[in-house]
Amino acid sequence: LNAFYANIVLLNVSNLPFRLQKLKEMFISKFGSAPKFYVRAPGRVNLIGEHIDYCGYAVLPMAIEQDILIAVEPVKTQVVHLANTNSSYLDFSTSVNNIQINKTKPQWHNYFLCGLKGIQEHFGLNNPTGMNCLLDGTIPPSSGLSSSSALVCCAGLVTLRANGKTLSKVELAEICTKSERYIGTEGGGMDQSISFLAEEGTAKLIEFSPLRATDVRLPSGAAFVIANSCVEMNKAATSHYNIRVMECRLATKLLSKSKGLDWKKTLRLHDVQTELGVSLEEMLTIVEEVLHPEPYSTEEICKCLGISLQELRSQILSQNTQDVSTFKLYQRAKHVYSEAARVLEFKKICNEAPANAIQLLGELMNQSYISCREMYECSCPELDRLVDICLQFGAIGSRLTGAGWGGCTVSMVPTDKLNTFLKNVKKAYYQTDVQRLALENNSLFATKPGRGALVFVEA
């Protein structure tokens, strides 16, 4: 069941779901022929475990109903034609033998090209199939709900199917994680993993090295509500995200060196814990002992590691963090190790289901948010305001979700308070601002764990 051919859904030609039928009609109008298959990949909401996947630690997301859907027709010419049902996204065409991904402009088609290139390189395809593709997306863009990764995953699966290849869901997730880095974002793999490995009705604990997913049954009596701050944040378009990745990498190096480890080969904060064989609580104590709260200059980092500035830039820093002069290592490491512990505690509470589970989970979400805001500094005034409103009107726990600096919050709300909660949050956050009011209908909604990526074929 792990192979992706198990996730192909046969559809009755005469009774296509409305959205697929509409997409098919638009495809025929655009390209003059009918699509041969459709691929869907969902967005996700991360319940807890922010900015720790790229440090090697487990996260706890679930897939959502909102998704990327692509209608596809393989063609004989070795050209890929991309179109979007949203007219604000321009058409794009390129040779499948000459994939160029522009890191300086994270346009929508470049995310498709990431997935395309990842599959091509994995199989060493010399004569890849050309395609006509029409995309329809329902994930709010730059909202922290993983629209970009869903597009990369969708494109990877489209390319796999069009070229007659098969892979397991785990292999697909790993390839799409690596290929999204073509756009310049040093992501960790949570988004791609949940997009492929999600199952309806359950959240997942996603662990890495090796990649595996474990069911996490969420408590009854509570709903998870997503609220969009309406502040867009594209993590490939700014350096905020990659600076945090580099700060964690530098903290890893300094912690490793202080403990006599091979710091040049130690890449992630999880690796330090593994090498030392200590608990997460003990790692927090080590952070206190080794790192200072004041920002580190590049000169101090070089002195601590015994390397030159040129070596720091060429061997450790990413391309878009070369000119950063100071890094906060203590704060980032403190967040990562404490957040990793919160994820494991969240799963434990879900498994044991004590009478006060909802209260305990809410407290963990609130602690996570405070750490994201104060230690990781990835919030923004609008997110802070939205979290406060959600807690004020009945959420037991509320936190930012996704990269931060904009995007969405996720709140846990008792089901008997859900309708009142939604009404009050709409009034307090969305109806006080003209721009937010225009986006209100797609910005606040309760969600349940959804299905992972699928291929639809007309029977």
Order of alpha helices (4+ residues) and beta strands (2+ residues): beta-alpha-beta-beta-beta-beta-alpha-beta-alpha-alpha-alpha-beta-beta-beta-alpha-alpha-alpha-beta-alpha-alpha-beta-alpha-alpha-alpha-beta-beta-alpha-alpha-beta-beta
